[in-house]
Amino acid sequence: MSASLSPARTRAALRASARISAELLLVLLGTAVMIWLLGRMWPIVWPLVIGLLITTLTWPSARFLRRRGWPPALAASVVTVLFLAVTTGAVALIAIPVASQSGELTDGVVEGIQRLRAWTAGPPLNIGDDQITSALDTATDRLQNSVGSMLTTLATGIGTVVNGVVTAVLALFLMFFFLKDGPRFLPWLARQLPGRLATDATTIAERGWDTLGAFVRSQAAVGLLDAVLIGIGLWVLGVPLVLPLAVLTFVSAFVPIVGALFAGFVAVLIALVSNGLTDALIVLAIIVVVQQLEGNVFQPIIQSRGLGLHAAVVLLAVTLGGSLAGIVGSLLAVPVAALIAVVWGYVREQLSEPPRHAPDGGTGPGPDSGPEVVAPAVTPAP
């Protein structure tokens, strides 16, 4: 005979489920409000995030100078100027060789277009000049009919560039102030918060800072590995502009998805116009293999070790961030996941109960353990 359900236990289970559901809804509502506020303050939050990320990259240099007796303002100024010099040098390292070989590259592009046109004119495509002219006329008509949308897109692009410049300038100033006054932030924060909150907030902020530093260092390691591997492949094939392409690959590693696609497209294009179709296909294969190794092997392993996250969590975080917020979401997904793990780890530490110890030094029974079972005494036989 099957046992019947207990009305009292059923009501208790339903009440507990309802209470947990209401609490989860409140947590989700608070999270949604916080995300909405971040979206409204994004013009301020985004430069702040970039400033923090580049500060984690430049702070070891500033700390080295401060430990040698340099004043904080002077150390921050020197590091900021050096950062600008290195960034400008990287841009010049890409732009100057490209400008010096622009004529050769232009001739190669024209020659490549002529080869493509000659190839399409032969079998199996057999596309004649009249068909190519008709296609060009059609494309011209479509461009003329879409002048308004093109102007709108151009204005949007100009606005994006201007916003990017403003964001970069703000991030640079914030980096200077972080380098100069960063060590005084946690004591100031502790003085502003009452009681237990002062200790909790400062501890989480300190651990979060270490986590951001690990993220930036891991991204730099992954970018350097990509640049070395792809640069070696380009050098073996004799593709020109190997050093600028390697620098471009390293810099683009800090911009997920789009950065790798852009750097790979530039490398394949230069290989096509300089070495021909065969070498361009080989370069494409090298880039695909390196990117697959980066996304599935190198990046998860390096970031999981540096951030304390499992490789699967890193992959899922990047996928979720990209689907929710595009490029920015992919860039911030891993550090956000690591910061959430930091907060969760600290909360678990505070909510965990220390193990109970018996008087003899061993671990005694916990509060939920059952009664101790005592074996019956055995009376020896006469």
C-alpha positions in Angstrom: 0.0 0.0 0.0 1.5 3.3 -1.1 2.0 6.1 1.5 -0.2 9.2 1.2 1.1 12.7 1.0 1.3 14.6 4.3 -0.8 17.9 4.1 1.5 19.6 6.6 4.7 18.8 4.8 3.2 19.7 1.4 2.1 23.1 2.7 5.5 23.7 4.2 7.3 22.8 0.9 5.0 25.1 -1.0 5.6 28.0 1.4 9.4 27.4 1.2 9.2 27.4 -2.6 7.1 30.5 -2.7 9.5 32.3 -0.3 12.6 31.3 -2.3 10.9 32.4 -5.5 10.0 35.8 -4.1 13.5 36.3 -2.8 15.0 35.3 -6.2 12.6 37.7 -8.0 13.8 40.5 -5.6 17.4 39.7 -6.4 16.7 39.7 -10.1 14.8 43.0 -9.9 17.7 44.6 -8.0 20.2 43.3 -10.6 18.0 44.7 -13.4 17.9 48.1 -11.7 21.6 48.1 -11.2 22.3 47.2 -14.9 19.8 49.9 -16.0 21.7 52.5 -13.9 25.0 51.4 -15.4 23.5 51.8 -18.8 22.4 55.4 -18.0 25.8 56.2 -16.6 27.8 54.4 -19.4 29.5 57.5 -20.8 31.2 57.7 -17.3 31.5 54.0 -16.6 33.2 53.1 -19.8 36.2 55.5 -19.4 36.4 54.4 -15.8 36.7 50.7 -16.8 39.3 51.4 -19.5 41.3 53.6 -17.0 41.2 50.8 -14.5 42.3 48.2 -17.0 45.3 50.2 -18.3 46.2 51.1 -14.7 46.6 47.5 -13.8 49.0 47.2 -16.8 51.1 50.2 -15.8 50.9 50.1 -12.0 53.9 47.8 -11.6 56.1 50.5 -13.2 54.7 53.2 -11.0 55.1 51.0 -7.9 58.7 50.4 -8.8 59.4 54.1 -9.0 57.5 54.9 -5.8 59.5 52.3 -3.9 62.7 54.0 -5.1 61.6 57.3 -3.4 59.9 59.1 -6.3 57.0 61.4 -5.4 53.6 59.9 -6.4 52.8 62.7 -8.9 56.2 62.4 -10.6 56.0 58.6 -10.8 52.5 58.8 -12.2 53.5 61.5 -14.8 56.6 59.5 -16.0 54.6 56.3 -16.4 51.8 58.1 -18.2 54.2 59.7 -20.6 56.0 56.4 -21.2 52.6 54.7 -21.8 51.8 57.4 -24.4 55.2 57.0 -26.0 54.8 53.2 -26.2 51.3 53.5 -27.7 52.4 56.1 -30.2 55.4 54.0 -31.1 53.3 51.0 -31.7 51.0 53.0 -34.0 54.0 54.4 -35.8 55.5 51.0 -36.2 52.4 50.0 -38.1 51.8 53.2 -40.0 55.3 54.1 -41.3 56.2 50.8 -43.0 52.7 50.7 -44.5 53.0 54.2 -45.8 56.5 53.6 -47.2 55.2 50.5 -49.1 51.8 52.0 -50.1 52.8 52.3 -53.7 53.8 48.7 -53.9 50.7 47.6 -52.1 48.5 49.7 -54.4 50.1 48.2 -57.5 49.6 44.7 -56.0 45.9 45.4 -55.4 45.4 46.6 -58.9 47.2 43.6 -60.3 45.2 41.3 -58.1 41.9 42.8 -59.3 43.1 42.4 -62.9 44.0 38.7 -62.3 40.6 38.2 -60.7 38.9 39.8 -63.6 40.9 37.6 -66.1 40.1 34.5 -64.1 36.3 35.2 -64.0 36.4 35.8 -67.8 37.6 32.2 -68.4 36.0 28.9 -67.7 34.1 27.8 -65.8 32.5 31.2 -65.0 32.9 32.8 -68.5 31.9 36.3 -67.3 32.3 38.8 -70.1 33.2 42.5 -69.9 29.6 43.5 -70.7 28.3 41.5 -67.6 31.0 43.1 -65.4 30.0 46.6 -66.8 26.4 45.9 -66.1 27.1 44.8 -62.6 29.2 47.9 -62.0 26.3 50.1 -63.4 23.9 48.4 -61.1 26.2 48.9 -58.1 26.6 52.6 -59.0 22.8 53.0 -59.2 22.4 51.5 -55.8 25.1 53.7 -54.3 23.4 56.8 -55.8 20.0 55.7 -54.4 21.5 55.2 -50.9 23.4 58.5 -50.6 21.2 59.5 -47.7 21.8 56.4 -45.7 25.5 56.6 -46.5 25.6 60.1 -45.1 23.8 59.0 -42.0 26.2 56.1 -41.6 29.2 58.4 -42.1 27.9 60.9 -39.5 27.3 58.0 -37.1 30.9 56.8 -37.7 32.3 60.3 -37.1 30.4 60.5 -33.9 31.7 57.1 -32.8 35.3 58.2 -33.6 34.8 61.4 -31.6 33.3 59.5 -28.7 36.2 57.1 -28.8 38.7 60.0 -28.7 36.9 61.6 -25.7 36.8 58.2 -24.0 40.5 57.6 -24.5 41.4 61.1 -23.2 39.2 60.6 -20.1 40.7 57.1 -19.5 44.2 58.5 -19.8 43.5 61.2 -17.2 41.8 58.7 -14.9 44.9 56.4 -15.2 47.1 59.2 -14.1 45.0 59.9 -11.0 44.7 56.2 -10.2 48.5 55.8 -10.4 49.0 58.9 -8.3 46.3 58.4 -5.6 45.5 54.7 -5.9 47.1 53.5 -2.7 45.1 56.1 -0.7 41.8 54.9 -2.1 41.2 51.9 0.2 42.0 53.8 3.4 39.7 56.6 2.3 36.9 54.1 1.5 37.3 52.4 4.9 36.8 55.8 6.6 33.6 56.5 4.6 31.9 53.2 5.4 30.5 52.2 8.8 31.4 49.2 10.9 31.7 45.8 9.3 31.0 47.2 5.8 34.3 49.1 5.8 36.3 45.8 6.2 34.1 43.9 3.7 34.2 46.6 1.0 38.0 47.1 1.2 38.8 43.4 1.2 36.6 42.8 -1.9 38.1 45.9 -3.6 41.6 44.6 -3.0 40.9 41.2 -4.3 39.0 42.6 -7.3 42.1 44.8 -8.1 44.3 41.7 -8.1 41.8 39.9 -10.4 41.8 42.8 -12.9 45.6 42.7 -13.0 45.5 38.9 -13.7 43.0 39.5 -16.5 45.1 42.2 -18.2 48.3 40.1 -17.9 46.6 37.0 -19.3 45.3 39.0 -22.3 48.8 40.4 -22.9 50.2 36.9 -22.8 47.6 35.6 -25.3 48.2 38.5 -27.6 52.0 38.0 -27.5 51.6 34.3 -28.3 49.3 35.1 -31.2 51.7 37.8 -32.6 54.7 35.4 -32.3 53.1 32.5 -34.0 51.4 34.4 -36.8 54.6 36.6 -37.3 56.7 33.4 -37.7 54.3 32.1 -40.3 54.3 35.3 -42.2 58.1 35.5 -42.1 58.5 31.9 -43.3 56.3 32.7 -46.3 58.1 35.9 -47.1 55.1 38.2 -46.6 56.1 41.9 -46.3 55.3 44.1 -43.3 55.8 41.2 -40.9 56.6 43.4 -37.8 53.6 45.8 -38.3 51.3 42.8 -38.8 52.7 41.2 -35.6 52.2 44.4 -33.6 48.7 44.7 -35.0 47.9 41.2 -34.0 49.1 41.8 -30.4 47.1 45.0 -30.1 43.9 43.5 -31.6 44.0 40.7 -29.0 42.6 43.1 -26.4 39.5 43.5 -28.6 37.8 40.1 -28.8 36.3 38.8 -32.0 36.5 41.9 -34.2 40.1 42.6 -33.4 41.2 39.1 -34.5 39.0 39.3 -37.6 40.5 42.7 -38.6 44.1 41.6 -38.0 43.6 38.4 -40.0 41.9 40.2 -42.9 44.8 42.6 -43.2 47.4 39.8 -43.1 45.5 37.8 -45.8 45.0 40.9 -48.0 48.7 41.8 -47.9 49.7 38.2 -48.6 47.3 38.1 -51.5 48.5 41.3 -53.2 52.2 40.6 -52.6 52.7 36.8 -52.8 49.7 35.5 -54.6 46.6 33.4 -54.0 48.4 30.3 -52.7 50.4 32.1 -50.0 47.2 34.1 -49.0 45.4 30.8 -48.5 48.3 29.4 -46.4 48.2 32.6 -44.3 44.5 32.2 -43.9 45.0 28.6 -42.7 47.7 29.7 -40.2 45.5 32.4 -38.8 42.5 30.1 -38.4 44.6 27.4 -36.7 46.2 30.0 -34.3 42.8 31.6 -33.5 41.3 28.2 -32.8 44.2 27.3 -30.5 43.8 30.7 -28.8 40.1 30.5 -28.3 39.9 26.8 -27.3 43.3 26.1 -25.6 45.6 29.0 -24.8 43.1 31.7 -23.6 41.0 29.4 -21.4 44.1 27.8 -19.8 45.9 31.1 -19.2 42.8 32.9 -17.9 41.6 30.1 -15.8 45.0 29.9 -14.0 45.3 33.6 -13.6 41.7 34.3 -12.6 40.8 31.2 -10.7 38.0 30.3 -13.2 37.5 27.0 -15.0 38.2 27.1 -18.7 34.5 26.2 -19.5 33.4 29.2 -17.4 35.7 31.5 -19.4 34.2 30.2 -22.7 30.6 30.5 -21.5 31.3 34.0 -20.1 32.7 35.2 -23.4 29.8 33.7 -25.3 27.2 35.2 -23.0 28.8 38.6 -22.9 29.0 38.8 -26.7 25.4 37.8 -27.1 24.2 40.4 -24.6 26.5 43.4 -25.3 28.5 42.7 -28.5 32.2 43.6 -28.5 32.0 45.4 -25.2 30.3 42.4 -23.6 33.0 40.1 -24.9 35.7 42.3 -23.6 34.2 42.7 -20.2 32.7 39.2 -19.8 35.8 37.5 -18.3 36.8 40.2 -15.8 33.1 40.6 -14.7 32.8 36.8 -14.2 36.0 36.9 -12.2 34.8 39.7 -10.0 31.5 37.9 -9.4 33.6 34.9 -8.4 35.6 37.1 -6.0 32.5 38.4 -4.3 30.9 35.0 -4.1 34.1 33.5 -2.6 34.2 36.2 0.0 30.5 35.8 0.9 31.0 32.1 1.3 34.0 32.7 3.6 31.9 35.0 5.8 28.9 32.6 5.9 30.8 29.4 6.5 31.0 28.0 9.9 34.4 26.9 11.3 34.7 23.2 12.0 34.0 22.1 15.5 36.9 20.5 17.3 36.7 17.9 20.1 38.6 18.4 23.4 41.3 15.9 22.3 42.0 17.9 19.2 40.0 15.8 16.7 37.0 17.1 14.8 33.8 16.5 16.8 30.3 16.0 15.5 28.6 18.9 13.8 25.4 20.5 15.0 23.3 18.4 12.6 24.9 15.1 13.3 22.9 12.3 14.9 23.4 10.9 18.4 26.6 9.0 19.0 26.2 5.3 18.8 27.9 3.4 21.6 28.8 -0.2 21.3 27.4 -2.4 24.1 29.9 -3.7 26.6 31.0 -7.3 26.3 31.2 -9.3 29.5 34.1 -11.7 29.5 33.2 -15.4 29.9 34.1 -17.0 33.3 
